[in-house]
Amino acid sequence: MDLDKTTHTASAEAYEIIDIGGSRVGQSCRKALDEQFFQHRTGRCPFVDDMLMSSDAGLAQWSDLNRLPNYYQTSEEITLLEKHGAAIAAHILPGCSIIDLGSADTRKIKPLLDHIESRACAVTYYSVDLSRPSLASGLAKLATQYRHIKLVGLWGTFDDALEYCKSIASPRFLMSLGSMIGNDRWDDSIRNLTAWASLVGPEDAFLMGIDSHFDPDKIWASYHDEGGVFERFLRTGMAYTNDVLGVEWWRDSDWTLGGEFREKPLVHAFVFTAVRDVVCPAAGISFKAGDRIECYEGHKYTLDEMDKQFAVCGLKRIGRWKSPDGDIYEHLLAKADSV
Ligand SMILES: C[S@@+](CC[C@H](N)C(=O)[O-])C[C@H]1O[C@@H](n2cnc3c(N)ncnc32)[C@H](O)[C@@H]1O
């Protein structure tokens, strides 16, 4: 692979960012739109992948959104990692490569890295993200705090990261915090997790943060803040489809936003509904008033359902920790046939 590397070594700031496919993120987003928005599956309405919500502008808004008082998904997982960070970090040994899938502003990972640093344990922290500015600002913050942790940004998609991680030697400690993996429709979750499980060798581990809340009021309040921060974030994602498609087809005033629950499993989905006909021949887009676009689904699986996912994907659970404030869990996984 011919990869573009940028190294930042100014004073205390030392990290590098490797372009593992990030400069082609627009094409990856286009592919996701082709597969789920234009050629959506029978019985499903057009769906916009979470990748579209993670533009540079979208992730800048994400940092505000995850600090909203009712957005328990971030605050409870941080509390969990603060409380159980030492026990989790005990599985990370010197020489380990930590790979954080979808790191965003790196706020969550800090309690774990603090424990590792306090043991003077030399490791490399790879943070994977779609947005280069988000990677750079997250790593710059971490770089001022750690002496024993080498910091590397992997700029690209999860598919790019899966390929790149084959070149990173074991022991590897993979992390999917914030229900990034295992939080899709069942078949999609199994397909994604199986792909990552194929990377997990006998010396590796995989930490998965999963939201197993089932209280509709708490979930609803987390996604529907009064100030409309979440709505602005999603609308920024929809506007980004204009950049990806190269056509100004999306106009905020054409669409209203709502949310809905589905059952078995419990899913919260956001739904944009057209308030008038929306037609853009240049993009191959034609909606009637009342047509829907779905995005940003949150699937809430039980602990048993998660264990089933792990088993189907060739993984076994070797540890589990719960948030003191709610039902956010970290599941620690190993290859199923390892001792
Ligand atoms: C909602 S934020 C969650 C961040 C963090 N893991 C947490 O728990 O707070 C989603 C992050 O995943 C990244 N992301 C989403 N889809 C991705 C994909 N297909 N490939 C790479 N990164 C992705 C986004 O860039 C963003 O940083």
Ligand as a Chemical Component Dictionary entry (heavy atoms), coordinates in Angstrom:
data_LIG
# 
_chem_comp.id                   LIG 
_chem_comp.type                 NON-POLYMER 
_chem_comp.pdbx_formal_charge   0 
_chem_comp.three_letter_code    LIG 
# 
loop_
_chem_comp_atom.comp_id 
_chem_comp_atom.atom_id 
_chem_comp_atom.alt_atom_id 
_chem_comp_atom.type_symbol 
_chem_comp_atom.charge 
_chem_comp_atom.model_Cartn_x 
_chem_comp_atom.model_Cartn_y 
_chem_comp_atom.model_Cartn_z 
_chem_comp_atom.pdbx_ordinal 
LIG C1  C1  C 0  -21.265 8.834 16.658 1  
LIG S1  S1  S 1  -19.562 9.070 16.615 2  
LIG C2  C2  C 0  -19.091 7.970 17.936 3  
LIG C3  C3  C 0  -17.743 8.197 18.392 4  
LIG C4  C4  C 0  -17.214 7.433 19.564 5  
LIG N1  N1  N 0  -16.893 6.046 19.243 6  
LIG C5  C5  C 0  -18.123 7.498 20.762 7  
LIG O1  O1  O 0  -18.511 6.439 21.232 8  
LIG O2  O2  O -1 -18.412 8.564 21.222 9  
LIG C6  C6  C 0  -19.228 8.075 15.191 10 
LIG C7  C7  C 0  -17.769 8.071 14.784 11 
LIG O3  O3  O 0  -17.524 6.974 13.916 12 
LIG C8  C8  C 0  -16.967 7.398 12.697 13 
LIG N2  N2  N 0  -17.533 6.551 11.636 14 
LIG C9  C9  C 0  -18.842 6.303 11.384 15 
LIG N3  N3  N 0  -18.957 5.455 10.333 16 
LIG C10 C10 C 0  -17.698 5.167 9.956  17 
LIG C11 C11 C 0  -17.154 4.344 8.943  18 
LIG N4  N4  N 0  -17.926 3.645 8.123  19 
LIG N5  N5  N 0  -15.812 4.267 8.840  20 
LIG C12 C12 C 0  -14.993 4.970 9.694  21 
LIG N6  N6  N 0  -15.455 5.760 10.677 22 
LIG C13 C13 C 0  -16.789 5.855 10.790 23 
LIG C14 C14 C 0  -17.323 8.842 12.566 24 
LIG O4  O4  O 0  -16.372 9.551 11.812 25 
LIG C15 C15 C 0  -17.370 9.288 14.017 26 
LIG O5  O5  O 0  -16.132 9.675 14.475 27 
# 
loop_
_chem_comp_bond.comp_id 
_chem_comp_bond.atom_id_1 
_chem_comp_bond.atom_id_2 
_chem_comp_bond.value_order 
_chem_comp_bond.pdbx_ordinal 
LIG C1  S1  SING 1  
LIG S1  C2  SING 2  
LIG S1  C6  SING 3  
LIG C2  C3  SING 4  
LIG C3  C4  SING 5  
LIG C4  N1  SING 6  
LIG C4  C5  SING 7  
LIG C5  O1  DOUB 8  
LIG C5  O2  SING 9  
LIG C6  C7  SING 10 
LIG C7  O3  SING 11 
LIG C7  C15 SING 12 
LIG O3  C8  SING 13 
LIG C8  N2  SING 14 
LIG C8  C14 SING 15 
LIG N2  C9  SING 16 
LIG N2  C13 SING 17 
LIG C9  N3  DOUB 18 
LIG N3  C10 SING 19 
LIG C10 C11 SING 20 
LIG C10 C13 DOUB 21 
LIG C11 N4  SING 22 
LIG C11 N5  DOUB 23 
LIG N5  C12 SING 24 
LIG C12 N6  DOUB 25 
LIG N6  C13 SING 26 
LIG C14 O4  SING 27 
LIG C14 C15 SING 28 
LIG C15 O5  SING 29 
# 
